[in-house]
Amino acid sequence: MTVYKDITVPFNISQMENLGDIDKNIYIINYDKSSIKGVEIIDYLTVLSKVCDLSNYENIDTETKFKMMQRLYHQPEFIFLPCMGRALSLILLVSKNIDVSDDEYKNSFLTKEEISQYILQYNGDIKLYREFFDSLWVFMMMLSKLIIKQKDIEEKDIDELYVDVKEDDCSLISPAICNVLFDDVFFKYYEKDIDVENIKYYKKFYTQRLFNGKTIVPVLVNEANFVIRKLIYLLDKVNNEVKS
């Protein structure tokens, strides 16, 4: 895998031909130098289906940034944009009054002031996202138990775990919010209690291949998610102690 920096969009035809159908490179797109701007760049990257991030976005005005965030997190496709993933991670942490260091604001699409403003302006969205990630904690617990049993995870297994849980149709939530699951900073979210009274079953997210042809399971079991690694370790330790 090669990281290409200072890329501009749109790609020209010869670039696209050279890339081919299978492309595992990462493209850091220079926003200032690109001719596509604002929400249109989100639309372009969605269609492009490449692994990208943005750089040189500091001069974008706040209103345009907010529109770009809204476009990304209200579309039906999963698109990986780490700088916006970091911004959403921080939004969720700040909304829960979890301390965030100055260093953790680095590489965020939004500044500290913009994050506070975003929370006030889009409080309804953030409430939905918090309900999803609170519920995801329970799913990670269940998933950890299945992983320890070394059992292939099938849809019927997940259905059985949620027999008495209210199902959410996921119509108001985009798979793109799962950008945060690749950001280790996000997992500080679980340092404070979740709302156990409002756990829902997001069946579409847990069973359908919404993430570049994959379900959420391999998305959760990635290197950034130290929470699930710790859960697996602790549950495995308890199991071994019980057996002995």
C-alpha positions as CSV (number, residue, x, y, z in Angstrom):
1,M,0.0,0.0,0.0
2,T,1.3,3.4,-1.0
3,V,0.3,6.8,0.4
4,Y,0.1,9.5,-2.2
5,K,0.2,13.0,-0.8
6,D,-0.8,16.4,-2.3
7,I,-3.2,14.8,-4.7
8,T,-5.8,17.0,-6.4
9,V,-9.3,16.1,-7.6
10,P,-10.9,15.3,-9.9
11,F,-8.5,12.7,-11.1
12,N,-7.8,12.9,-14.8
13,I,-8.7,10.1,-17.1
14,S,-5.2,8.7,-17.4
15,Q,-4.8,8.6,-13.7
16,M,-8.1,6.6,-13.4
17,E,-6.9,4.2,-16.1
18,N,-3.6,3.6,-14.3
19,L,-5.4,2.9,-11.0
20,G,-7.6,0.2,-12.5
21,D,-10.5,-1.5,-10.6
22,I,-8.3,-2.8,-7.7
23,D,-6.6,0.0,-5.9
24,K,-5.3,-0.3,-2.4
25,N,-3.5,3.0,-2.2
26,I,-4.3,5.9,0.1
27,Y,-4.7,9.4,-1.4
28,I,-4.2,12.5,0.7
29,I,-6.2,15.2,-1.2
30,N,-5.0,18.8,-1.1
31,Y,-8.3,20.7,-0.7
32,D,-6.9,24.1,-1.5
33,K,-5.4,23.0,-4.8
34,S,-8.4,20.9,-5.9
35,S,-11.0,22.3,-8.2
36,I,-13.9,20.4,-6.6
37,K,-15.0,22.2,-3.3
38,G,-17.5,21.9,-0.5
39,V,-20.1,19.2,-0.5
40,E,-19.3,18.3,-4.1
41,I,-16.0,16.9,-3.0
42,I,-17.8,14.5,-0.6
43,D,-20.1,13.4,-3.5
44,Y,-17.0,12.9,-5.7
45,L,-15.1,10.8,-3.2
46,T,-18.2,8.7,-2.5
47,V,-18.5,7.8,-6.2
48,L,-14.7,7.4,-6.4
49,S,-14.7,4.6,-3.8
50,K,-11.0,5.1,-2.9
51,V,-9.3,5.4,0.5
52,C,-8.8,9.1,0.9
53,D,-8.2,11.9,3.4
54,L,-8.2,15.6,3.1
55,S,-5.4,18.1,3.8
56,N,-5.1,21.9,3.6
57,Y,-8.7,22.4,4.7
58,E,-7.9,25.0,7.4
59,N,-9.1,27.9,5.2
60,I,-12.6,26.5,4.6
61,D,-15.2,28.7,6.3
62,T,-17.2,27.1,9.2
63,E,-20.5,27.1,7.4
64,T,-19.0,25.1,4.5
65,K,-17.3,22.7,6.9
66,F,-20.6,22.0,8.6
67,K,-22.3,21.4,5.3
68,M,-19.6,18.9,4.3
69,M,-19.9,17.1,7.6
70,Q,-23.7,17.0,7.2
71,R,-23.3,15.6,3.7
72,L,-20.9,12.9,4.7
73,Y,-23.0,11.8,7.7
74,H,-26.3,11.8,6.0
75,Q,-25.6,9.7,3.0
76,P,-26.3,6.0,2.6
77,E,-22.7,4.9,1.6
78,F,-19.7,4.3,3.8
79,I,-16.9,6.6,3.0
80,F,-13.6,6.6,4.9
81,L,-12.3,10.2,5.7
82,P,-10.1,10.1,8.8
83,C,-10.0,13.9,9.4
84,M,-13.8,14.0,9.5
85,G,-13.8,10.8,11.5
86,R,-11.6,12.5,14.1
87,A,-14.0,15.5,14.1
88,L,-17.0,13.3,14.9
89,S,-15.0,11.4,17.6
90,L,-14.3,14.7,19.3
91,I,-17.9,15.8,18.9
92,L,-19.1,12.7,20.7
93,L,-16.5,13.0,23.4
94,V,-17.1,16.7,24.1
95,S,-20.9,16.0,24.1
96,K,-20.3,13.6,27.0
97,N,-18.0,16.0,28.8
98,I,-15.0,13.7,28.3
99,D,-11.7,15.5,28.5
100,V,-9.9,16.0,25.2
101,S,-6.3,17.0,25.0
102,D,-5.0,19.6,22.6
103,D,-3.0,16.9,20.9
104,E,-6.1,15.0,20.2
105,Y,-7.6,17.9,18.3
106,K,-4.8,17.6,15.7
107,N,-5.9,16.1,12.3
108,S,-9.5,17.1,13.1
109,F,-11.5,18.7,10.3
110,L,-13.2,20.9,12.8
111,T,-11.4,23.2,15.3
112,K,-12.2,23.1,19.0
113,E,-14.5,26.1,18.7
114,E,-16.3,24.6,15.7
115,I,-16.8,21.4,17.5
116,S,-18.6,23.2,20.4
117,Q,-20.7,25.1,17.8
118,Y,-21.5,21.9,15.9
119,I,-22.8,20.2,19.1
120,L,-25.2,23.1,19.7
121,Q,-26.4,23.3,16.1
122,Y,-26.9,19.6,15.4
123,N,-27.9,18.3,18.8
124,G,-30.6,16.1,17.3
125,D,-28.0,14.2,15.1
126,I,-25.6,13.8,18.0
127,K,-28.4,12.3,20.1
128,L,-29.0,9.6,17.5
129,Y,-25.3,8.9,17.1
130,R,-24.9,8.5,20.9
131,E,-27.8,6.1,21.0
132,F,-26.1,4.0,18.2
133,F,-22.7,3.9,19.9
134,D,-24.2,3.2,23.3
135,S,-26.0,0.2,21.8
136,L,-22.8,-0.8,20.0
137,W,-21.1,-1.3,23.4
138,V,-23.6,-4.1,24.1
139,F,-23.0,-5.6,20.6
140,M,-19.2,-5.5,21.3
141,M,-19.8,-7.5,24.5
142,M,-21.8,-10.1,22.7
143,L,-19.4,-10.2,19.8
144,S,-16.4,-10.7,22.2
145,K,-18.1,-13.8,23.7
146,L,-18.7,-15.3,20.2
147,I,-15.1,-14.6,19.2
148,I,-13.8,-16.4,22.4
149,K,-15.9,-19.4,21.5
150,Q,-14.2,-19.2,18.0
151,K,-17.6,-19.4,16.5
152,D,-18.4,-18.1,13.0
153,I,-20.9,-15.3,13.5
154,E,-24.1,-15.8,11.5
155,E,-27.2,-13.5,11.3
156,K,-29.3,-16.0,13.3
157,D,-26.8,-15.7,16.2
158,I,-27.2,-12.0,16.3
159,D,-31.0,-12.2,16.0
160,E,-31.0,-14.6,19.0
161,L,-29.0,-12.1,21.1
162,Y,-31.6,-9.4,20.5
163,V,-34.8,-11.3,21.0
164,D,-36.2,-8.8,23.5
165,V,-34.5,-5.6,22.2
166,K,-36.3,-2.9,20.2
167,E,-35.1,-2.9,16.6
168,D,-34.2,0.4,14.9
169,D,-34.7,0.7,11.2
170,C,-31.4,2.8,10.9
171,S,-33.1,5.1,8.4
172,L,-31.7,8.2,10.1
173,I,-28.2,6.9,10.5
174,S,-25.5,6.7,7.9
175,P,-22.8,3.9,7.9
176,A,-20.3,6.8,7.5
177,I,-20.5,7.5,11.2
178,C,-18.5,4.4,11.7
179,N,-15.5,6.3,10.5
180,V,-14.9,6.8,14.3
181,L,-14.3,3.1,14.8
182,F,-10.9,3.5,13.0
183,D,-9.9,6.3,15.4
184,D,-8.4,5.2,18.7
185,V,-9.4,8.5,20.3
186,F,-13.1,7.7,19.9
187,F,-12.9,4.7,22.2
188,K,-12.5,7.1,25.2
189,Y,-16.3,7.5,24.6
190,Y,-16.8,4.4,26.7
191,E,-14.9,5.9,29.7
192,K,-18.3,7.2,30.9
193,D,-21.5,5.3,31.4
194,I,-23.7,4.5,28.4
195,D,-27.5,4.8,28.5
196,V,-28.5,1.2,29.2
197,E,-32.2,2.1,29.2
198,N,-32.2,2.9,25.5
199,I,-30.3,0.0,23.9
200,K,-31.5,-0.8,20.4
201,Y,-30.9,-3.5,17.8
202,Y,-29.4,-1.9,14.7
203,K,-29.9,-5.1,12.6
204,K,-29.1,-3.4,9.3
205,F,-25.7,-2.4,10.6
206,Y,-24.9,-5.7,12.3
207,T,-26.0,-8.1,9.5
208,Q,-25.7,-6.3,6.1
209,R,-22.6,-5.7,4.1
210,L,-22.6,-1.9,4.4
211,F,-18.9,-1.4,4.7
212,N,-17.2,-1.9,1.4
213,G,-18.7,-5.3,1.1
214,K,-18.2,-6.3,4.7
215,T,-20.4,-6.3,7.8
216,I,-19.6,-4.2,10.9
217,V,-17.8,-7.2,12.5
218,P,-14.4,-6.8,10.8
219,V,-14.8,-3.1,11.1
220,L,-15.0,-3.5,14.9
221,V,-12.1,-5.9,15.1
222,N,-9.5,-3.4,13.9
223,E,-6.2,-2.2,15.5
224,A,-7.7,1.0,16.7
225,N,-10.4,-0.7,18.8
226,F,-8.5,-1.4,22.0
227,V,-11.8,-1.7,23.8
228,I,-12.9,-4.9,22.1
229,R,-9.4,-6.4,22.5
230,K,-9.6,-5.7,26.2
231,L,-13.1,-7.2,26.4
232,I,-11.9,-10.4,24.7
233,Y,-8.9,-10.6,27.0
234,L,-11.0,-10.1,30.2
235,L,-13.8,-12.5,29.2
236,D,-11.3,-15.1,28.1
237,K,-9.5,-14.7,31.5
238,V,-12.7,-15.1,33.4
239,N,-13.6,-18.2,31.4
240,N,-10.2,-19.8,32.1
241,E,-10.5,-19.0,35.8
242,V,-13.9,-20.6,35.9
243,K,-12.6,-23.7,34.1
244,S,-9.7,-24.1,36.5
